Each structure stands twice: as C-alpha cells, then as structure tokens.
C-alpha cells in the first residue's frame, strides 16, 4: 500500500475510535504500517456494504447501459479503516 492509502485507512480507522487504541487496534495499526511498500492497491476492496461503481442508467423505467464511475483505493481504504476500528474495539 502507498503512504497515501495508509493515510486514508488511518483517517478512517481513527474516526471510528474513541480514546486510546485497544491492544487489538494498536496491533492492527502496526500490521498496516508494515504493509506500506509504495505499491498502490490496484484491486477493489470488498466490504459488507460495498457500493458498486457500476449502476444501471434508468430512462423511463427501462434500464440502459451500465456506467463506470471510477474506483478510488483511498476512499476504499478509508472505509475499511473505519470498519476495522469498530470491529477491533469490541
């Protein structure tokens, strides 16, 4: 992961935290720091509530062509970070 993707993940991770990190959260932060290698994440990160970048265009109730809206590893990593912080807080 690139430093930019780590920052996006860390921002999401800390948004969901209250107070100091638990031992599990701190361990996950250290694991993520070790993953920083400068190579971007070039594949979608799927989550339970993943919003697909593909959606049908509706015209008078009839589905048309599918449009690609783009994918951002930074926004995906931010969402993953928030979810991980919540799961590890328990």
N, C-alpha and C positions, 0 to 999 in steps of 0.2 A: 504494500500500500504506500502511497505517496504521503509526504508530510501534510499536504492539503487534505487528503482523505482522512488521515488520522485526526486532524483538527476538527473536521466535520463530525467524525464519530465522537470525539471527546466533548465537543459542544453539546451534542445530543445526550451523551452519557451524563454529563454534569447537570444538564437541565432537569433531568429526572431524579437527581439525588437531593436528599435533604440532609444537611450536616456533613460530617466527615464520612469518607467511604468505609464500608464494611470491609472485613478481611477478604471476602469473595470479590467485591468490587475492586479493591486495590490489586488483587491478583490478576484480574482481567485487564486492568489498565496496563500492568507490566507486560502481560502477554501481547497486547496490542502494540505497545512501544517496540517490542522485539520484531513485529511484523513490518515495520517501516523499512522499506528497501528501495524506494524511489520508483518502483514499477506500478503503474496505475492498475486498479481493478477494472478489467475490461469486460466483465460479465455482470448481468443483473443480480442483485442480492434479493432473494425472495424471502418475504416475511408472511406472517399470518394475514396481515391486512395490506398486502402489496397492491398498489394501484397500477394497473397495466397501462403502459404508454400507448397501447392500441385501443381504439374505440371506434364503433361504427358511426358514420355520419347519417343522421336521420333527416329525411326530406319527405314531408307529408306522411309520416308514419311508415316509410319504406327505408330499410337500411341500405346505405350506399357503400361506397368504398371505405376501406379502413385506412386511417391516417396515423402515421408515426409522429409522436410529439417530442421524441428525444428522450434520452436517459442520462441521468447525472449520477455518477458514483458518489459525489459529495453529498447530495440530498439523500441518497440511499444509505450511506454510512451514518448520517445524522440520525435517521430513523432507527437504524439498527442499534446505535449507541443508546438512544432513549429506552428502547425495549430491553436491552441487556441490563441497564442500570436498575430498572424496575424488577426484573427477574432476580437479580443478584442481591437486592435489598431484603429479600424475604429470608 
